[in-house]
Amino acid sequence: MTQQGVRWTVDQVLALAPDAASRKAGSKLGAAGPWSEAGSADEGTVWGLCKGSGSKPYQTVIDLADAAGPAYKCSCPSRKFPCKHALGLLLLWAGEDGAVTAGHPPDWAEQWIKGRRQRAEEKRTTGPSGSPAGSADPEAARRRAERRAVRVTAGATELEQRLADLLRGGLAGAEQAGYGLWEETAARMVDAQAPGLAARVRELGAIPASGPGWPMRLLEECALLHLLDQGWLRREGLPDGLADTVRSRIGLPASADGPTVRDHWLVLAQYDTADVKLTTRRIWLHGAESGRTALLLSYGAAGRAPELTLPVGLALEAEVAAYPGSGQLRAALGEQFAPPAPSAIRPPGMTTAEATARYGKALRDDPWLDSVPVTLDRVVPTPDDDSWQLADADADTALPLTPAARARPGLWRLVALSGGAPVRVFGECGHRGFTPLTAWPEGTGEAVQLC
């Protein structure tokens, strides 16, 4: 249960904001002025009335004990989760000026909380359609899977022919053909129900004429796509774990049917990536007792943030279940036994040399892996000509930062946090370099989100 005296930091609250505009607007509402009847209860509920432009104040309530992270309800018309009023209320609650007092929730807040928790309990005992879990027709599911496999096989076979035509005609032809060729091929993969292949084809289309060395990059990516095609076409001869990885990379659905692990999970990082159709949220967790690293994925329609939010730097006692596949870290969040709360848990660190070795080892299980999660210990951000790197404070080694990391404001937060002294940094290490996501100063300082 959430204890009345345990409050989040301002950074942890603002990390929940779906975008910069919400962060700014929520910050303005983090004072007592626009709020009335603000209160909280030990079971993890925060509520309040916020004065808006209309005659009636907005009713805002937050469930901090929800198994999928904080849940929000506000009578405002915003489609963002959380809205600025929920962010403002959390900031007010996180303060220590007594503006949010302990009490019993009003009827409108209590009804919503009870409804959510009742539905969560029902979901644990029934399937997604409302029927008892496991009652779906397995034979019908098998037939659907077989039909899809036939379509994917046809798509992979066609893609192999298109790759062969590209290489036979020379890579220079890819620059002349333009992006339309790749988009048409990607559409064919969508028709074949292989979204993973479609996404990789679209990535190929962005490489021609993208700068010096693009033919080599295109050849490398074509080789990886060919390897994935062949993995699917010859999947019957693959080890079970690698075959599951191929299915995942192709884009076939899978269930988190691995053994559940109950642990105290530290929220290492949370960030979103978006395209025109979908927003994908990635949340990295570290298990204090198991030592495992797990990745939670959630999705939102274009223009809307996913609902799953877990504040960086907090820890929650919960179960997670792994998805199938060799080297796959994706997991599903199961039953939660305590809401996120401040914790002294820190992931163990490694050297930059150990980080690159870990990535190389991971490629043996998943050749299509862009990066692996690692925590670097005692590194210092240092400039390197027109770039930046994380230099090992105790050895003559360093990891370059990825171009994306160098373009983010988080780089300057990291430099300021370090001040020339070693820091511990969690991030993703891959063939493009290292992307820092969260950092801790030497000693017992709180986590600082960089993404």
C-alpha positions in Angstrom: 0.0 0.0 0.0 1.0 3.6 -0.5 2.1 5.1 2.8 0.9 8.7 3.4 4.5 9.9 4.1 6.0 8.4 1.0 6.0 11.0 -1.8 7.6 11.1 -5.2 10.0 13.7 -6.4 9.1 16.4 -8.9 11.3 14.7 -11.6 9.5 11.4 -11.1 6.1 13.1 -11.5 7.1 15.1 -14.6 8.6 11.9 -16.2 5.0 10.7 -16.6 4.1 13.7 -18.9 3.1 12.6 -22.4 4.9 15.6 -24.0 6.7 18.8 -23.2 3.6 20.9 -23.4 1.8 18.8 -20.8 4.9 19.0 -18.6 4.9 22.8 -18.8 1.2 23.1 -18.2 1.2 20.6 -15.4 4.0 22.4 -13.6 1.9 25.6 -13.5 -0.9 23.6 -11.7 1.4 22.2 -9.1 0.6 24.9 -6.6 -2.3 25.1 -4.1 -4.0 28.1 -5.8 -6.3 26.4 -8.3 -7.0 23.4 -6.1 -9.7 22.7 -3.5 -10.7 19.6 -1.5 -7.4 17.9 -2.4 -6.7 14.8 -0.4 -5.1 11.3 -0.4 -5.7 8.0 1.3 -3.3 5.3 2.4 -4.5 2.8 -0.2 -3.0 4.9 -2.9 -5.7 7.4 -4.0 -5.2 11.1 -4.6 -8.0 13.4 -5.6 -8.9 17.1 -5.9 -11.0 19.8 -7.6 -9.1 22.1 -10.0 -10.6 25.5 -11.0 -10.8 25.9 -14.8 -12.3 28.3 -17.2 -15.9 27.0 -16.6 -18.2 27.4 -13.7 -17.5 23.8 -12.5 -14.1 22.7 -11.3 -12.5 19.7 -12.9 -12.7 16.5 -10.9 -9.3 14.7 -10.9 -8.5 11.4 -9.2 -5.4 9.2 -9.4 -5.0 5.6 -8.5 -1.3 5.1 -7.5 -1.8 1.5 -6.6 -3.0 0.3 -10.0 -1.2 -2.8 -11.2 -0.4 -1.2 -14.6 1.1 1.9 -13.0 -0.7 5.2 -12.0 -4.2 5.5 -13.5 -6.0 8.8 -14.0 -9.5 10.2 -14.3 -10.3 13.8 -15.0 -13.5 15.5 -16.1 -11.6 17.8 -18.4 -11.8 17.2 -22.2 -8.1 16.4 -22.7 -7.2 13.2 -24.5 -3.7 13.1 -23.0 -2.8 10.6 -20.3 -2.0 12.0 -17.8 -3.6 15.4 -18.5 -2.2 18.6 -17.1 -4.6 18.5 -14.1 -3.4 15.0 -13.1 0.2 16.1 -13.4 -0.5 19.2 -11.3 -2.3 17.2 -8.6 0.6 14.7 -8.4 3.0 17.7 -8.1 0.9 19.1 -5.3 0.8 15.7 -3.6 4.6 15.3 -4.0 5.2 18.6 -2.1 5.6 18.8 1.6 3.5 21.9 2.3 0.5 20.0 3.5 -1.7 21.1 0.6 -2.9 17.4 0.1 -4.2 16.1 3.4 -5.1 12.5 4.5 -8.7 11.7 4.4 -11.5 9.6 2.8 -12.2 10.0 -0.9 -15.4 11.8 -2.0 -18.1 9.7 -3.6 -17.1 10.6 -7.2 -13.5 9.5 -6.6 -14.4 6.4 -4.6 -16.8 5.1 -7.3 -14.2 5.3 -10.0 -11.5 3.7 -7.8 -13.8 0.8 -6.8 -14.9 0.3 -10.4 -11.3 0.1 -11.7 -10.2 -2.3 -9.0 -13.2 -4.5 -9.5 -12.5 -4.7 -13.2 -8.9 -5.5 -12.5 -9.9 -8.4 -10.3 -12.3 -9.7 -12.9 -9.6 -9.5 -15.6 -7.3 -11.8 -13.5 -10.0 -14.5 -13.6 -11.4 -14.2 -17.1 -9.9 -13.9 -20.6 -9.9 -10.6 -22.6 -13.2 -11.4 -24.1 -14.9 -11.8 -20.7 -15.0 -15.6 -21.0 -13.1 -17.8 -18.6 -9.4 -17.7 -19.3 -8.3 -20.6 -21.5 -11.8 -21.3 -23.0 -11.0 -20.0 -26.5 -11.2 -22.7 -29.2 -7.6 -24.0 -29.6 -8.4 -25.8 -32.8 -9.7 -22.6 -34.4 -6.6 -20.7 -33.2 -4.4 -23.4 -34.7 -6.1 -23.1 -38.1 -5.7 -19.3 -38.0 -2.0 -19.7 -37.2 -1.5 -22.1 -40.1 -3.2 -19.8 -42.6 -1.1 -16.9 -41.5 2.1 -18.9 -41.7 1.2 -19.8 -45.4 0.8 -16.1 -46.1 4.0 -15.1 -44.4 5.9 -17.8 -46.3 4.6 -16.4 -49.5 5.6 -12.9 -48.5 9.1 -14.0 -47.4 9.6 -15.9 -50.7 8.6 -12.8 -52.7 10.9 -10.6 -50.6 13.8 -12.9 -51.3 13.3 -12.5 -55.0 13.1 -8.7 -54.7 16.4 -8.6 -52.7 18.0 -10.8 -55.4 16.8 -8.4 -58.1 18.2 -5.5 -56.2 21.6 -7.0 -55.8 21.7 -8.3 -59.4 20.9 -4.8 -60.7 23.4 -3.1 -58.4 22.9 -0.9 -55.3 23.1 2.3 -57.4 19.7 1.4 -58.8 18.2 1.8 -55.3 19.1 5.5 -55.2 17.5 6.0 -58.7 14.3 4.1 -57.9 13.3 6.3 -55.0 11.3 5.5 -51.9 8.2 4.3 -53.8 9.8 1.0 -54.6 10.4 0.2 -50.9 7.0 1.4 -49.8 5.3 -0.8 -52.4 7.4 -3.8 -51.2 6.5 -3.0 -47.6 2.8 -2.9 -48.5 3.2 -6.4 -49.9 4.7 -7.6 -46.6 1.7 -6.1 -44.7 -0.6 -8.0 -47.0 1.4 -11.1 -46.1 0.7 -10.4 -42.4 4.4 -10.0 -41.7 4.6 -6.5 -40.1 8.2 -7.1 -38.9 9.4 -7.6 -42.5 7.4 -4.5 -43.6 9.1 -2.3 -41.0 12.6 -3.5 -42.0 11.8 -2.9 -45.7 10.7 0.7 -44.8 14.0 1.2 -42.9 15.9 0.1 -46.1 14.1 2.8 -48.1 15.6 5.5 -45.9 19.2 4.4 -46.5 19.9 5.3 -50.2 21.5 8.7 -50.6 21.5 9.1 -46.7 25.2 10.2 -46.6 28.7 8.8 -47.1 28.9 5.1 -47.0 25.2 4.4 -47.6 25.8 1.5 -50.1 27.7 -0.4 -47.3 24.9 0.3 -44.8 22.3 -0.8 -47.3 24.2 -4.0 -48.1 24.4 -4.8 -44.3 20.7 -4.3 -43.8 19.8 -6.3 -46.8 22.0 -9.1 -45.5 20.1 -9.0 -42.1 16.8 -9.0 -43.9 17.9 -12.0 -46.0 18.9 -13.8 -42.9 15.5 -13.2 -41.3 13.8 -14.4 -44.4 15.8 -17.6 -44.5 15.3 -18.1 -40.7 11.5 -18.1 -41.4 11.7 -20.3 -44.5 13.9 -22.8 -42.6 12.4 -22.4 -39.1 11.6 -26.1 -38.7 15.3 -26.8 -38.5 16.1 -24.1 -35.9 16.5 -24.5 -32.2 13.2 -23.7 -30.4 14.6 -20.5 -28.8 15.9 -19.1 -32.1 12.8 -20.1 -34.0 10.7 -18.1 -31.4 13.0 -15.1 -32.0 12.5 -15.4 -35.7 8.7 -15.4 -35.2 9.0 -12.4 -33.0 11.1 -10.5 -35.5 8.7 -11.4 -38.3 5.9 -9.8 -36.3 3.8 -12.8 -35.2 1.9 -12.4 -31.9 3.1 -14.4 -28.9 2.0 -14.7 -25.3 4.1 -14.1 -22.2 3.9 -17.8 -21.2 7.3 -18.0 -19.5 7.6 -18.6 -15.7 6.6 -15.6 -13.6 9.3 -13.9 -11.5 8.2 -12.1 -8.4 10.7 -9.4 -7.4 11.2 -5.8 -6.4 11.5 -4.2 -9.8 13.3 -0.9 -10.1 12.0 1.3 -13.0 15.2 2.1 -14.9 13.9 4.1 -17.8 10.8 5.0 -19.7 10.6 6.6 -23.2 8.3 6.8 -26.2 8.9 6.4 -29.9 6.2 7.3 -32.4 5.3 7.1 -36.1 2.2 8.2 -38.0 0.1 5.2 -36.7 1.4 4.2 -33.3 3.2 5.4 -30.2 5.4 2.7 -28.5 6.4 3.1 -24.9 9.4 1.2 -23.6 9.9 0.7 -19.8 13.1 -1.0 -18.5 13.0 -2.8 -15.2 15.7 -4.3 -13.0 14.9 -7.1 -10.5 16.7 -6.5 -7.2 16.7 -10.2 -6.2 16.8 -11.9 -9.5 19.2 -9.5 -11.2 17.1 -9.8 -14.4 16.5 -6.9 -16.8 13.0 -6.9 -18.3 11.4 -4.7 -21.0 7.7 -3.7 -20.9 6.1 -2.6 -24.1 2.8 -0.7 -24.4 1.1 1.0 -27.3 -1.1 4.0 -28.0 -2.9 5.0 -31.2 -1.3 7.9 -33.1 -1.4 11.1 -31.1 -2.2 9.4 -27.8 0.3 8.2 -25.2 0.1 4.6 -23.9 -1.7 4.3 -20.6 1.1 2.2 -18.9 3.3 4.6 -16.9 5.8 3.8 -14.2 7.9 6.5 -12.6 11.7 6.2 -13.2 13.6 5.7 -10.0 10.8 4.0 -8.1 10.5 0.3 -7.4 7.4 -2.0 -7.2 6.9 -5.5 -6.0 5.3 -7.4 -8.8 5.4 -10.5 -11.0 6.6 -10.4 -14.6 6.4 -13.2 -17.2 8.8 -13.5 -20.1 7.9 -13.7 -23.8 9.5 -16.6 -25.8 12.7 -16.3 -27.8 16.4 -16.6 -27.3 17.9 -13.4 -26.0 14.5 -11.7 -25.7 14.0 -9.4 -22.7 10.4 -8.5 -23.3 8.1 -9.3 -20.4 4.5 -8.7 -19.3 3.6 -7.1 -16.0 1.5 -9.4 -13.9 0.1 -9.0 -10.4 1.4 -6.1 -8.4 1.7 -6.5 -4.7 2.7 -3.0 -3.8 2.6 0.3 -5.7 5.8 2.0 -6.9 7.7 3.6 -4.1 11.1 5.2 -3.5 13.9 2.7 -3.3 17.7 2.5 -2.6 18.0 -0.2 -5.3 20.7 0.4 -7.9 21.6 -1.9 -10.8 25.1 -3.2 -10.7 27.5 -1.5 -13.2 30.1 -2.7 -15.6 33.0 -1.3 -17.7 32.6 0.0 -21.2 34.6 -3.0 -22.4 32.2 -5.4 -20.7 29.3 -3.6 -22.2 30.5 -4.1 -25.8 31.3 -7.7 -25.0 27.7 -8.2 -23.7 26.3 -6.8 -27.0 28.5 -9.1 -29.0 27.4 -12.1 -27.0 23.7 -11.2 -27.3 24.0 -11.1 -31.1 24.6 -14.8 -31.1 21.0 -15.4 -29.8 19.4 -12.6 -31.8 21.4 -11.3 -34.9 18.8 -8.6 -35.5 19.3 -7.0 -32.1 20.0 -3.2 -32.3 21.2 -2.8 -28.7 21.2 -4.4 -25.3 20.5 -2.7 -21.9 23.6 -2.1 -19.8 24.5 -0.1 -16.7 27.9 1.6 -17.0 29.8 2.2 -13.7 32.1 5.1 -13.1 32.1 6.7 -16.6 32.6 10.4 -17.4 30.9 12.2 -20.4 33.7 13.8 -22.4 33.8 15.6 -25.8 35.5 13.8 -28.7 36.1 16.2 -31.5 32.5 17.0 -32.7 31.0 14.1 -30.8 30.7 12.8 -27.2 31.7 9.6 -25.5 31.5 8.0 -22.1 35.0 7.4 -20.9 35.8 4.7 -18.3 37.2 6.5 -15.3 39.5 3.6 -14.4 40.6 2.4 -17.8 41.6 3.7 -21.2 38.4 2.8 -22.9 35.2 4.6 -23.9 31.9 4.2 -25.7 30.7 6.8 -28.3 27.2 8.2 -27.9 24.7 7.5 -30.6 23.8 10.4 -32.9 20.3 10.4 -31.4 21.7 10.8 -27.9 23.9 13.7 -28.9 20.9 15.6 -30.2 18.9 15.3 -27.0 18.8 17.7 -24.1 19.5 14.8 -21.9 23.2 14.9 -22.9 23.5 18.3 -21.1 21.7 17.0 -18.0 24.2 14.2 -17.9 27.2 16.5 -18.3 25.9 18.8 -15.6 25.2 15.8 -13.3 28.7 14.6 -13.8 30.6 17.9 -13.6 33.7 15.9 -14.6 33.2 13.3 -11.9 32.3 9.6 -12.6 28.6 8.7 -12.7 26.6 5.5 -13.1 24.6 5.4 -16.3 21.9 3.0 -17.6 21.2 2.9 -21.3 21.2 0.9 -24.5 24.5 -0.2 -26.1 24.6 -1.3 -29.7 26.4 -1.0 -33.0 25.6 2.7 -33.3 27.0 3.5 -29.9 25.5 4.1 -26.4 22.3 5.9 -25.7 22.1 7.1 -22.0 18.6 6.9 -20.5 19.1 7.3 -16.7 22.0 8.3 -14.5 22.9 8.3 -10.8 25.6 10.5 -9.3 28.3 8.9 -7.1 26.9 8.0 -3.6 23.2 7.8 -2.9 21.8 10.4 -5.2 18.4 9.9 -6.9 18.0 8.8 -10.5 18.0 11.4 -13.1 16.1 10.6 -16.3 17.9 11.6 -19.5 15.4 10.6 -22.2 
